[in-house]
Amino acid sequence: MNEVLKAVIAVDGARVSFGAVRALDGVTLSVMPGECVGLVGHNGAGKSTIVSVINGGLTPHEGSVASDGQRLERYGINAARARGVRCVFQELSLCPNLSIVENTRVMHRHLGGFGWRRRAANIIEKSLDTVFPGHGIDSGRAVGDLSIAERQMVEISMAFSNAGTPPRLVILDEPTSSLDASLARQMLDHVRRFIAAGGAVIFISHILHEILETSDRIVVMKDGRVVAERPADRFDHHGLVEAMGTVAKEESRPRSARERSTAPLTLSHPTKGLPFTARKGEIIALAGLAGHGQTELLLALHAAQSGNWLPERDPLVTFVAGDRRLNGVFELWSILRNFSIASLGDLTRRGLILAGEEVTKGADWRRRIEIRTPDMANRILSLSGGNQQKVLFARALATRAPVVLMDDPMRGVDVGTKQEVYAIIREEAARGRTFIWYSTEMDEVRLCDRVYVFREGRITAELAGDAVNETSIIAASFEGVAA
């Protein structure tokens, strides 16, 4: 009982249903001051729903919410904010048409009046400097002009900012999904400082070593229920994967020389620094600090190899977007239509869509990549962020394109599905498909045959074999030469 009285937020017996889908089935969760609670589970396990209950965006159909020992009868977004609850969403929520300063004003509504721009700039710049020293982001810039990593940095810093009501509980939903290793380390260091000063954090991530290193307590969810809860030091990576309900698979490893292709050149592209080439059947990684030209190269390759805007029966390239809300999903469409849009050349006759073939192909990929939905006819936004990303990946692989361009495609995808996707990539590469893969996760980079490291828009190093390791990549990222 004392724990409930002291908890910043305590949810007791929460049940939430969306039609026939039970998103929460009696979840009880509390967060104490000075505590980081790691929240893990597969995509669709209920993590986003319990977060919506805690931040006031969703009222549970059954159960209660309390704060500081007081049961809250009317708990919504305004009440949550008044109690210092802040949230960094996996689907970034900043307004792209407004500047960073203007977005700060939107979040801190009481900043109106004469001189609000100066006050808002001081607040966000102070927070950015604290969380990400040396960030180099101008607070006057429009959010739409920022890279996805910069947007994530701004949203994180905004959640930790203090404009009169200090943050007490910050919910971080996949906060490092678009950050490189250096930026992720800065953010995690700040989380530890915040916790040491008495703040509370709910940390959601599919990068399990971050959960294990940062959390005091770990809560595991599956199918809308809490299935395990204990101190973080009583978990290891293998045990955490098992608790989530995934059979622990063999560690990711680079492909052997026998698996790699020696086929003729697939494509090349003029770049600053070292030249870029990719061969048939290769898995090529683009690495280095976020925002240093990797995504720009992918977009340039796609533009150069795409003839026009109409879907082609035999496209040369296909693209998996990392920023799904900006250039990935069609938000008003169904899951099935989002999946099939890139394969219309194979699914139409005389300009008409073959509905039966579309449904069959969608069902096959739903099963193959485990898209968690009762019906592919549901809206794409009915899916969790990770499941939306699975749809984009399935969309690309379902085409006949020989080259797959991937812009950090596994953002927010659970560890079990990642292993399945990695196996699919290996199989497709063995059949001669080429993958060009920008990733912020070192485990993914190590799966690749060759690595191009970027710095300030230039390729500064090409690594292969045993040279594909974190030390060499970091050295090339910061110094421009491989270690």
N, C-alpha and C positions, 0 to 999 in steps of 0.2 A: 504493500500500500504506500509506503514511503516513496518508492520509485515513481509511482503515478503522481504523487503530490509534487515531486521535484522535477518531473519531466517538462521540458520545454513544450513538447507536443506528445500526447498519448492517444492513440487510436485503439478502441476496444471493440472487437467483434464485428468489424466492418464487412458488410456484404453489398456487392454491387453487381447487377446483371444488365446486360445489353441484349434484349430479346432473349433468345435461347442460350446465349453465351454468359456464363457466370464468371465475371472478371475477378471478383474478390469473394472468397468463401469463408467468412469469419476470421479475418486477419486482425491480429492484435500486435501493435508495434509502438514502442515508446522511444524517445530520444532524450538523453540526459545532457545537461550542460557539461562542457569539457569532454565530449565523446564524439567519435567518428563512427557511425554505423555503416558498414558496407552492406549494400543490398544487391544481391545477385540472383540470377535465374535466366532461363532461356527467354528468347523473344516471345512475348505473349504470356509470360508467367504471372503478370499482374503488377509488375513494378511501376509502370507508368500510371496505373489506376490508383494505387495507394499513394503515389506522389500527388496526384490530383486531389485526393481527399485531404492530405496534409496541408497543401498550399491553398486550400479553400476553393478550388475550382470545381469540385464535385462533392455533392452531399451523398453520403452512403445511404442505401435503402434501409439498412439495419445497422445498428452499432452507434457508437458515440465518439466524440472528439473532446479532449480535455487539454488544458494548458495551465501549468503551474498549480495543478491540483483542482482547477475549476472546470467543471463540465460546461461546454459551450453549446448553448441551445441553437444559436444562429451563428454558424461559422461559415464565412465566405472569404473571398479574396481580400476584401478590405480589412476584415478582422485578422486574417493571417498576417497581412503586411503590418498592421498595427502592433502585432506581437513579435515582429522582427523575423518573420519567415520569408526567405528569399529563394528563388528557384532559377537555376540555369537549365534550360530545356535542351534536350537532344536535338529537337527541331528549333533552331535558333529563332528567337521571337522579336528581334529588333526590327524597326521599320526601315526598309532599305532606302526610301526616298528622303529620309531625314538625316541630319548630321548626327554625329555621336553626342554632341552637346544637347541637341533637341531630343534625342532618345533618352538622355539622362533626365530631362525635364518631364518627359512622359512617365518615367518610372517614379520620380520623386515629385508628385503632383503639387506639393505645397511650395515649390520653388518659384512660383509666379511672382509678378511684380517687377518694379524697376530694378535693372541690373541682374536679372535671373540668368542670362547667358554667362556672365562672368562667374556667378556662383556655381552654376552647373559645370562649367569648364574646370573650375578649381576642384570640385568634388570628384569628377571622373578622372582627371589627370593625376590627382593624388592617389587614387585607388590603382590606376594602371601602373604608376611608378612603384607602388608597394608590392603588387602581385607579380608584375613582369618588368623588373628593372631593365632599362635600356631598350624598351619596346619600340620606340621611334614612331608611334602612331599620333598623328595630329588630330586633336579632338574636334576640329572644325570640318573634317572630311565627312562626306556622305557615306553612310553605312554600305550602300550599294556598290561603292567603289573599293571597298575593302576585300581582301582575300578571305576565304572561309576561315583560315586560321586567325586572322586579325579580328574578324567578327566574333569568333569564339573567345578571344582574349578580352574584347570589350564587354561581352555579356558576362563573363566571369567576374571581371573587375567591377561591373555595375552591381552585381549581386553582393559583393563585399563592401560596397561604398556606404558611407554614413552621411546622410543629409539631415540628421536630427534624430531619427529613429534608428539606432544601430542594429545591424543584423545579429540575430541570436541563433537562428537555425538556417543554414544554407544547404539547399538540396542541389547536388551536382549530378546531372544526368548525362553520362558519357562526356565529361568535360574535356578529356584529352583526345577525343576521337579525331580532331583535325590538327592537333599540335604535334610538332616534332619532339624528339626526346629532351632537348634543352628547355623548351617552353613547358613541357609537361613537368619537368623537375622543378621549375620555378613555381608552378601552380601548386604542386604537392607540398613543397616547402612552406608555402603560405598557408595551406590548409593546416599543417601541423602547428604553425604559430597561432593561428586562429583558435584551434582547439586548446592549446596551452594557455591561452588567455581567457578560457571559459566559454568559448563559442561551441556550437554543436553543428555537425555536418552529417547529412545522409549522402553517401558516395555510391553511385551506380556506375558500374563499368564492366565490360567484358574483358578488359585487360586484367587478368586475375592477379598478376604480381603486384599491380598498383593497389588492388583491394587488400591483399595480404600485408603489404608494407605499411599502409596508411591507416587501416581500420583498427579500432579497439574491439569491436564486436561485429560479427558477420551474421546477417539474416539471409537465408536461402529461401526463395519462393519457387513454387511450381504449381501450375494449374490453379492460380488464384489463392493458394494457401501458403502459409509458412511451414516448410518441411524440416528446417534445421535452424538453430540459433545458438551460438556459443562464442566465447572469446576468440579473437582472431588467431591468437597463438596456439589454439587447439585445432586449427586447420593447416593443411599444406595444400599445394596445388592439386595433387592427385585426389586428396580427400574432398576438396571443394568441388572439383569436377564431378566426382561420384555423387556428392550430395545434391547437385543440380540434376542428377538423373542421366548423365552422359557417361557412356563407357569410355574410360580414359584410353586414348589411342596413342600410337607410336609418336614420338616427338617428331616435329617437322624436320626434314632433312633436305639438303640440296639433292638434285637429281644426279645420278651417277653419269659418268662419261658415256656409258652405253645407251642411256636414255636420251641423250642430247642429239640434236640434229646437226648434220654437216651439209645440209641442203643449200642450194644457191641463195643468194641475197633476196630477202623479201621486200624491204624498202629501206631507204635512207632519207635523211632530211638535213639541209644545211643548218648548222647551229653555231653559236658562239663558243669558242673554246675548242674542245676535242670534237671530231666528227661523230655523228650518231648513225649507227646501222643496226638492223635487226634481221635475223635469218629465219627461214622456215623452221618451225618447231621449237624456237627458243622462248624462254621466259626471261624478259628483260626488266630490271628494276630501275626506276628513277628515284634517287634518294637525295639526301641533303636537308638542310633547314627548310621548313615550310615557307612557301611563297617565293622561292628563288628561281622559278621558271619551269618547274615540272609540269604543272597543269597547262601552261601556255604551249609547251611542246606537244602535249597530247592533243590540244585543240587544233594546233597547226597541222599535225599529222592527219587528223580527221578531215579538216577542210581541204587539204591537198588531195586526199584520196576519195572524197565524196563528189560525185559529178553534179548533183543538183539536190533539191529538197525532197523530191519524190522518193519513196522507198523503192529500192532496186531488188530484183529477184536474186541477183548474185552480187551483193555489196562487197566491196573490198575491205572495208573496216566497219566495226561496230564499237559502240562506246558505252561504258558503264560509269555513270556520273557519281561523284562523291557527294556533291551538294544536291541531294535529290529534290529539295523543295524549289531550288532555283532552276535547274535544268535536267530534272529526272522524271518526276511523276506528273501526270495530268490529273489534277486534284478532283475534278468533277467526273472522272471516268471510273469505271469498274476496275477491279483487279485484273480481270481477264483482258479487257481492252488495253490496259497499261502494259500487259505482258505481250500481247499479240501485235502491237502497232508496228514493230520493227520487222515482222515476218509476213506482212500483207502480200508480198510477192508470191509466197508459197500458199497463202490461204485464200486467194481470190481466183475467180474464173469469170472472165468477161466483165470485170469491174465489180462483181458481187462477192461478198465475203462468204466463204463456206463455213457456216456456223457450226456444223457438226465437227469438222476438222479442227476448228479453233478451240472448241470445248475439249476435244480429246487431247490436243497438244497442251492446253493449259493444265488439264488434270494430270498429265504425265509429269510436267515440270513441278507442279504443286507437290506431287508425291516425291519426286526426285530430290528436291531441295528443301522440302518440309516447310512450305508456306502455311502458317497457322491461320486458317480461316475455314469456317463451315461452308462457305459458298464463294466461288470465284466471281460471282456476279455482284458481290458487295463492293461498296466504294473503296478505293485504294486507301483513303484516310481512315478507314475502319481498322487498318492494320497498325501494329506497333512500328516504330521507326526501323528496327532491324528487319522486320518482315517486308516492309516496303523496299528495303535494300535488296532483299532476296529476289523480289519481283524484277528489279532492274537487272540483276545479274542473270536471272533466267531469260529475260528478254533478249539480252545480248547473245548468250550461248545458244539460244534457239534459232538464231540466224545461221546462214552458211558463210558468213564473213570469215576469211582466213586470218584476219588480224583483229585482235580484241584489245582495245585501249581501255585501261582501267584507272580511274582517278580516285584512289583510296577507297575501293569499293566495299570493303568490309567494315566500314564505320558502323558501330552499334550492333554488329551481328554476334550472336552468342558463340561460345567456344566450340560447341559440338558442330554447329553448322559450318563454322570456319574450316574445321577439319574435313568435312564432306566437300566443301567448295575447293579446298586445296587439292583433294584427290581428283575432282573433276578437271581442274586446271592441268594436272599432271597427265591425265588420260588424253585430254584434247591436244596438249602439246606433243605427246608421243605420236598422235595421228597426223601431226604436221601443222597444227594451228600455232600462231605466234601470239604471245601475250606481252604487252608493254604496260607495265604496272607501276604506278606511283603509289607508294605506301609510306605511312608514318610509323608503321610497326616493324621493328627490327626482325622479329620472327618471320614476317612475310618477306622481307628483303632477302633473308638468308635462304629462302626457297628458290631463288632465281639463279639462272645460269651466269648472267653478267649484270653488273650494276654500273650505271652512270650517275656520278655524284655531281650535284648542281651547287653553284654558289654565285649569287648576284647575276642570275640569268645565263651563266656560262657552265658548260660541262668541264669540270676541273679534274676529274679522274674517271678512269674506266677500270673496274675491278672484276676479277674472275677467280674461281677456285677458292683456295684457302684465304685469299685476300678479301673475300666477302665476309667481313666481320665488323663489329661495332667500332672497334678502335680505328680501323682504316677509314671507315665512312665518316666518323666524327673528325678525324684529322683532315680529310679532304674537304669537309664542309666548312671548317673554320680557317684552314690554312691554304687551301687550294691545291694541296699535294697529298698524295696517299702516303700513309705511314709505312 
